[in-house]
Amino acid sequence: MSEKKTSEMSFEEAMRELESVVSQLESGDVELEASIKLYERGAELKKRCEQKLKEAEEKVAAITLDESGQPKGTTPVEGL
């Protein structure tokens, strides 16, 4: 398990670690206390992945099209 803060992780980093956490939890070979810590870390990683996906969706939604349907630029999206 990485000690990197989830707030500093890219989507791909968070997703890889989340997959590892899920795999460890599904194996059933982890002691109770370790399982609790893994679950908590998994919840943080899930939240980070959702945040990064939302940011990406907002960026895509900000792309404007010209009359012919071709991308011509972006419009500002508040909070980005």
C-alpha positions in Angstrom: 0.0 0.0 0.0 1.4 3.4 -1.0 2.0 6.1 1.6 1.4 8.8 -1.1 -1.5 11.2 -0.3 -4.5 10.5 -2.4 -4.8 14.2 -3.1 -1.4 14.0 -4.9 -2.3 11.0 -7.1 -3.3 10.9 -10.7 -6.4 9.0 -11.7 -4.2 6.1 -12.9 -2.2 5.9 -9.7 -5.3 5.9 -7.6 -7.0 3.3 -9.7 -4.0 0.9 -9.7 -3.8 1.1 -5.9 -7.6 0.8 -5.5 -7.4 -2.4 -7.6 -4.6 -3.7 -5.3 -6.7 -2.9 -2.2 -9.7 -4.7 -3.6 -7.6 -7.7 -4.5 -6.2 -7.9 -1.0 -9.6 -7.6 0.6 -11.1 -10.2 -1.6 -8.3 -12.7 -0.9 -9.5 -13.0 2.7 -5.9 -13.4 3.9 -5.7 -10.1 5.7 -6.2 -9.7 9.4 -9.1 -7.7 10.7 -7.2 -4.5 11.7 -5.3 -4.5 8.4 -8.6 -5.1 6.6 -10.1 -2.0 8.2 -7.1 0.1 7.2 -7.3 -1.3 3.7 -11.0 -0.5 3.5 -10.4 3.1 4.7 -7.6 3.6 2.1 -9.9 2.1 -0.6 -12.6 4.6 0.3 -10.1 7.5 -0.1 -8.9 6.1 -3.4 -12.4 5.7 -4.7 -13.2 9.3 -3.8 -10.0 10.5 -5.6 -10.9 8.5 -8.7 -14.4 10.0 -8.7 -13.0 13.5 -8.3 -10.6 13.1 -11.2 -13.4 11.7 -13.4 -15.6 14.6 -12.6 -12.9 17.0 -13.5 -12.4 15.3 -16.8 -16.1 15.3 -17.5 -16.3 19.0 -16.8 -13.3 19.7 -19.1 -15.0 17.7 -21.9 -18.3 19.5 -21.3 -16.5 22.9 -21.7 -15.4 22.1 -25.2 -17.3 24.3 -27.6 -18.2 23.5 -31.2 -18.5 25.7 -34.3 -21.4 25.7 -36.7 -20.0 22.6 -38.5 -19.6 20.6 -35.2 -15.9 21.0 -35.1 -14.2 21.8 -31.7 -13.2 25.5 -31.7 -12.1 26.0 -28.1 -13.3 25.8 -24.6 -15.5 27.9 -22.4 -14.4 28.6 -18.8 -15.8 26.2 -16.3 -16.0 27.5 -12.7 -13.9 25.6 -10.2 -11.3 24.3 -12.6 
